[in-house]
Amino acid sequence: MSVLLIILGLLLFVGLVVAHEFGHFLVARRNGVDVEEFGIGFPPRAWGKKLKNGVLLTINFLPLGGFVKLKGEHDEDKEKGSYGAASLKNKSKILMAGVGMNLLVAFVLLTVLAWVGTPEIVENQFKVASDNRVARQEILVATVEDGSPAANAGLTERDQIVSFTGGGRVYIAVSADGLPDITKQLAGQKVEVTYKRAGEEKVATVQLRSSEEVEASKKTDNPKGYLGISPTEYVVTKATWSAPIQAIGEMVQITALTVAGIGHALGALLSGNTGEASAQVAGPVGIFVLIKDGSLLGYQFVLLIVALISLTLAIMNALPIPALDGGRLFVTWLFRGLRKPLHKKTEDLIHGTGFALLMVLFVLITVVDVRRFF
């Protein structure tokens, strides 16, 4: 099942790129600009076909994104049907159409998730309290302390703790906050821990640490727990009539967090703290690992990841970075405001440099992701 969810997640990710480019395609054609090519992935080309509407549809070998090639893409191109001949208003609409499409996809996915179940991933995640109920609540292992009773028993990250059996009683794990109280009551005892891994229920025999050992460790730089794990709660909630409202609220909330994260990463990078900056970002490898790990939590988590990626694509493309949609829009408006012509050579230099830097950044992020996850 998890393999299918991984494949689904990756296909949905590719779909986000196609949706983004389709936004450009649709708005360009509606505003009189001819589309010459609709490409999935970056060249070299693997396959191509000329459609009846004159557009060349291509599938390319580098699955790093996609593109729409418009007729006369430079601002100084004035031939009929070219992008350069379009009005400033129409150029702005075409450039921002991809962002709009990604926002629409994120909204639709988050609305659907609100109905079928939205995983809570941030503190105080937006919801309409009067139309919200908990559909699923699990206690998961977030981290396992090396050499701890949990580690010796074979417990690993993302295992779901179900119950403890000891002293002739069964203790049901209801909340992450309540877990230490259970293990404290059973301190020093050999207990059976019932847990789930990838949906399969298992039982492990664990010798919990004694109260004396735990209390003594609190006076050191390495305090220990009775079981030796850090628990976390995985909560999924459902809504009905408020689903669209919840989707908009989550988009606003997550956009604010994303922008703050970008600012934090840039600040760390400018201050020379590359390690902290790299921890704030992830590339295709990191996204693949996130989808792979998230697939163990079910389809809702995979859909949530895809929705967040779509929202992030919208945010990143709206930024005034050369070669990206926001950067192209900024440069177009800047030269129009300065009342100076935007020559092809100047435009190619600005966006070509931006694209080259983005490719270097892409490679660096990929290297960091490989070192981080493998």
Secondary structure, 3 states (H helix, E strand, C coil): CHHHHHHHHHHHHHHHHHHHHHHHHHHHHHCCCCEEEEEEEEEEEEEEEECCCCCEEEEEEEEEEEEEEECCCCCCCCCCCCCCCCCHHHHHHHHHHHHHHHHHHHHHHHHHHHHHCEECCCCCCCCCHHHCEEEEEEEEEEEECCCCHHHHCCCCCCCEEEEEEECCEEEECCCCCCHHHHHHHCCCCEEEEEEEECCEEEEEEEECCCHHHHHHHCCCCCCCCCCCEEEEEEEEEECCCCHHHHHHHHHHHHHHHHHHHHHHHHHHHHCCCHHHHHCCCCCHHHHHHHHHHHHHHCHHHHHHHHHHHHHHHHHHHHCCCCCCHHHHHHHHHHHHHCCCCCCHHHHHHHHHHHHHHHHHHHHHHHHHHHHHHC
